[in-house]
Amino acid sequence: MSTHPQDQTERMLEMLDNLESDKYQLKECKFIGEKIPRRIDGLAKASGQADYTMDIQLPGMLYMRLLMSPYPHAKILKMDTSKAEKLPGVRYVLRYDDPEVMEAYIIGRNAVFFGEPDKPLSGVAHMEGELVGAAVAAETEAIAEQALSLIEIDWEERPFNLDPVAASDPSAPLSFPERYSDGNHFNRGVYDELSHGDIKKGFAEADKVVEFSFKRTANTWVGPERPCGVWKWNGDCAEVWLKHQRIHLSKSRISEWFGGIAMSKIEIHSPYQGASFGGWCQIDWNLGPLWCAALASKRSGRPVKYIFNRREDFFGGSMDEGTYFVKVGFKNDGTITVVDASLYHVNAIWPVFSPVLHLHDNTRIAHIRGQSKSISVNKGHTVPTRCEMLPPVLTQTLVLDRVAAELGMDPTEVALKNDGCMGHDMEWVREEKKKRGFPGRDSLKECIDQGKAAIKWDEKWHKPGTKRLPNGRMHGIGFTWTHEWEDSKGSSEFAIRIERTDGTAALLGMGADNGVDAESTYCQIAADELGFRLEDVNYNPHVYRGFYRMTPDSSSNMSVNGWAVRHAARILKQKILESATSPSSATQRGSFQPAFPDTKPEDLDIKDSVIFSKSDPDRKMSMADFVRLDGAGGPFADDEFLGTRVGWSEPLFASSYHVQYGANNPVNPRPHFCRQAHFMEIEVDTETGEIFVTRIVNVNDVGKVINRMSCEGQQYGGSIMGVSRAKFEEVVHDPVTGVILNGNLLDYKIATMKDLGPIGTILVETGLGYGPYGLVGIGEDIATVVPSLLAPAVYNAIGKWIYDFPITPAKILKALGKI
Amino acid sequence: MNREIKNYVCPYCGETYDSSDGLKGHVFKAHKGRSLPTAEGRIRLIINKSEHIFQVEPSWTLYYLIHDKLGLTGAKQFCDRGACGSCTMIVDGKPVLSCMILAIECDGKNVETVEGIAADGHPLIEAYVNNHAMQCGYCTPGFVVTSKALLDHNQDPTEEEIVEALSGNLCRCSTYPQHPIAVKEAAGKLRSAK
């Protein structure tokens, strides 16, 4: 039996260090980087055959609805569930004071501070929509819903907070007195601080100083598929259908439930997912209702599916919500000397990144300080929606564009003047690229040059508020930039198995489909690395076959999974070639001779799924002929009595893995070299305040393109979602009652097909990424960066800064002094 | 006694009689040869060219009937109140939001779902795949069905007509730019196949 050689192992380990360029790229690629129409999920999705967790129905399945607090802050004094229990069709009512619920910890639920141990059902709510009191399992969703309305509760309503700045005042009511009895600063004040240099020195060096603040109100992910999950007991084994982006971590958590369930007794299904863009990726949050479903299933003996309704998906928001304060000093030539920023962050329960993180990552600014203060208010928690980089990206855009505006400079010039890394100038950056084996290309300049040409920046950029169009509207154009990021820490395991009979390859690695067509992308890598036809490489990520790909799923996937697939493919290819040159077995009738006798593995190669001799290409064998059938229909089928080899190989399988700590490792940070630049053109109707986004150009240096159509999809898709966030999206809370007023898709507006003009998508390939082939991910970036871009575009149109997102027509008219 | 007399109601036309014999005589005379009357809540639908008979509750929507009861899960519920287009089906030739119409109102109607469109080999399916007019895919069937309804009436739609037809369909992944491309490609194939 062959094993992969030592040099393969060494090569793999070398690639695990994450700190240098990829030194082992393929010389020829047939599929990587090409515009390939095939989507592995395409036919299933277009024809309606793709199943989502919401579509799952099992024989005898009950439907569970959960009671959610109608108040932003309230305690249950008394609860009567007797009427609900008597309703025909109700099979089980789970109460918050059930002994098993009382003892259930480390479950998670949609509570404010979900990172901490808590019960799945509470008696106190600290936000509207918190799971409290009871869960009902019934024969239909409608009966369960009706039963919830029959539950009678005496509530003690408590005072509440909605605004983070007001809540940080010592006189404000306590948002969460059970846990934070001495104030509303989550984690006792500053949660994350980032600084370098000397702030005082930076202000002393400045020719000019400006101070401003801005605000981002609540907005949310609006996942098309509502939160849901299905639990079925098969004896003492659990079978679970999850709408979740962290499948393996969910399974780990489930294994702790009910006194412990062996991981090998838990079968997880990860159907297609009606995306949640990170909104429901937080592990604890929706495991609470799943635990309730599991307990109800245990007690009723039937499978149970829990379902949220549309409004209940609005209880939680994106991580940029908060109020930001910035003070910036700069020289008259556009060089920024210092930035000092702080953020009052709404219910951010992650170790949130500082508002100046991207200024730190991207610029030569020598003196920087940023503080994030997570403030507890009585709203849903805020989570990385598309990305936790929203606050630092928003800050970077507004700081750099404001400096350009103050000096009357072209913002693209200010960008290039301040480009750098972690306080170092471009000379340092060039040296770092060289040291790490990267090409000496200047990513930001390339992105800016291509973007400016595409949008005709030099013709169109003008002094703010000076260009009225023939249609009467004011014309504006804006620009922003940052780096491409791929920072999540995590690990990935992948395997590839060659199937008997036809010799096709199956990728094995369970993951949550988030729609970016990552599955086809991994197949492109595997096909090129193996030398297979693309149609001979397939991948079903929905079932567990022993491997989990990068988790968190949807963050940093390409840079981590890409490596794991490539490692596995390279090991497997070597194994195939060794197998083809080795005797595969021996029986009493004789041995099975090599498929390529008297040949060494290095004499062979694979192309179009055919193994061939490099010196004599006519000497070849298809993968199908090489592997053949197994069992009695396999090696013995053709000529058993001769005892000769008639087509048989050892089982062909290889696995590999990759780990990534991420760029923000404080011990040994790796500098970001790939940049992105975005340009937006708008028209503003000064009579109505309406903004028309007429054109966007996205320029993304992804290092190396693997799946071109997928990358472009993230560009235009991210741009539209970004504009939607910037123009329309706001979860409105009633200041009197504290409840959400627009928790539905008629009143919470998201962009439609009519809301944007054309979007230009440009992909730059400098090879400056740390991923395989020099790539860096793109999926989180554009929808995160583009929202901030509307502010400088509006400034250019009307000459007024609007620092209150979303930028609505009313805010435009107010800025113009018309209301 | 009066209550009992009123129970002799003709199931075809609702006329009342004093006795069982009176009712029988009426039915024989007025409704001879007609098929048996259907029970209350019983409806007949043509779904993807096949006849279906259902016993439905008055509160069931067309979406619930077809997605949950029949198990054709292509149509999706995204907004639950007529705002998103994901549950679109074609009813008697017109695109309809199936979450906003009661199943019982559809008695006798002709319903097309994405499954039927795909089974017919409509070029929209291939065009949607080729042009990546999908990401997470949850809303995709709604777009395909709405586009099919457009192409049924207009085999050469302009970009503006496509955008107008599809502007009621929400896609959170924001795949919007690809849909007019896919619809035009499918329209071209339909025309050249004629």
Chai-1 contact restraints between the chains, C-beta under 6 A:
chainA,res_idxA,chainB,res_idxB,connection_type,confidence,min_distance_angstrom,max_distance_angstrom,comment,restraint_id
A,P37,B,N130,contact,1.0,0.0,6.0,A-B,restraint_1
A,R39,B,V129,contact,1.0,0.0,6.0,A-B,restraint_2
A,G42,B,V129,contact,1.0,0.0,6.0,A-B,restraint_3
A,L43,B,V129,contact,1.0,0.0,6.0,A-B,restraint_4
A,K45,B,M134,contact,1.0,0.0,6.0,A-B,restraint_5
A,K45,B,G137,contact,1.0,0.0,6.0,A-B,restraint_6
A,K45,B,T140,contact,1.0,0.0,6.0,A-B,restraint_7
A,A46,B,I125,contact,1.0,0.0,6.0,A-B,restraint_8
A,A46,B,Y128,contact,1.0,0.0,6.0,A-B,restraint_9
A,A46,B,V129,contact,1.0,0.0,6.0,A-B,restraint_10
A,A46,B,T140,contact,1.0,0.0,6.0,A-B,restraint_11
A,A46,B,V144,contact,1.0,0.0,6.0,A-B,restraint_12
A,S47,B,A118,contact,1.0,0.0,6.0,A-B,restraint_13
A,S47,B,I125,contact,1.0,0.0,6.0,A-B,restraint_14
A,G48,B,G74,contact,1.0,0.0,6.0,A-B,restraint_15
A,G48,B,V114,contact,1.0,0.0,6.0,A-B,restraint_16
A,G48,B,E115,contact,1.0,0.0,6.0,A-B,restraint_17
A,G48,B,P141,contact,1.0,0.0,6.0,A-B,restraint_18
A,A50,B,G137,contact,1.0,0.0,6.0,A-B,restraint_19
A,D55,B,T73,contact,1.0,0.0,6.0,A-B,restraint_20
A,V222,B,R172,contact,1.0,0.0,6.0,A-B,restraint_21
A,P224,B,F78,contact,1.0,0.0,6.0,A-B,restraint_22
A,P224,B,Y138,contact,1.0,0.0,6.0,A-B,restraint_23
A,P224,B,C139,contact,1.0,0.0,6.0,A-B,restraint_24
A,P224,B,R172,contact,1.0,0.0,6.0,A-B,restraint_25
A,E225,B,Y138,contact,1.0,0.0,6.0,A-B,restraint_26
A,G274,B,C136,contact,1.0,0.0,6.0,A-B,restraint_27
A,G274,B,Y138,contact,1.0,0.0,6.0,A-B,restraint_28
A,A275,B,C136,contact,1.0,0.0,6.0,A-B,restraint_29
A,R310,B,D80,contact,1.0,0.0,6.0,A-B,restraint_30
A,G515,B,Q135,contact,1.0,0.0,6.0,A-B,restraint_31
A,G515,B,C136,contact,1.0,0.0,6.0,A-B,restraint_32
A,G515,B,C173,contact,1.0,0.0,6.0,A-B,restraint_33
A,M709,B,H132,contact,1.0,0.0,6.0,A-B,restraint_34
A,G713,B,H132,contact,1.0,0.0,6.0,A-B,restraint_35
A,Y716,B,P177,contact,1.0,0.0,6.0,A-B,restraint_36
A,G717,B,C173,contact,1.0,0.0,6.0,A-B,restraint_37
A,G717,B,S174,contact,1.0,0.0,6.0,A-B,restraint_38
A,I720,B,S174,contact,1.0,0.0,6.0,A-B,restraint_39
A,M721,B,S174,contact,1.0,0.0,6.0,A-B,restraint_40
A,L745,B,C79,contact,1.0,0.0,6.0,A-B,restraint_41
A,L745,B,A83,contact,1.0,0.0,6.0,A-B,restraint_42
A,L745,B,C84,contact,1.0,0.0,6.0,A-B,restraint_43
A,L746,B,A83,contact,1.0,0.0,6.0,A-B,restraint_44
A,T752,B,S167,contact,1.0,0.0,6.0,A-B,restraint_45
A,M753,B,V163,contact,1.0,0.0,6.0,A-B,restraint_46
A,M753,B,L166,contact,1.0,0.0,6.0,A-B,restraint_47
A,M753,B,S167,contact,1.0,0.0,6.0,A-B,restraint_48
A,M753,B,Y176,contact,1.0,0.0,6.0,A-B,restraint_49
A,K754,B,S167,contact,1.0,0.0,6.0,A-B,restraint_50
